[in-house]
Amino acid sequence: GQTVEFEKTDGKKGPQASNVIPK
């Protein structure tokens, strides 16, 4: 997969999850 940084809706950075916002 691609090395893309995601930010969870709680404001913490983490892996791709059900609730994420691609930066």
Protein Blocks (a to p, Z undefined) as FASTA:
>chain_A
ZZdddddfkopacdddfbdcdZZ
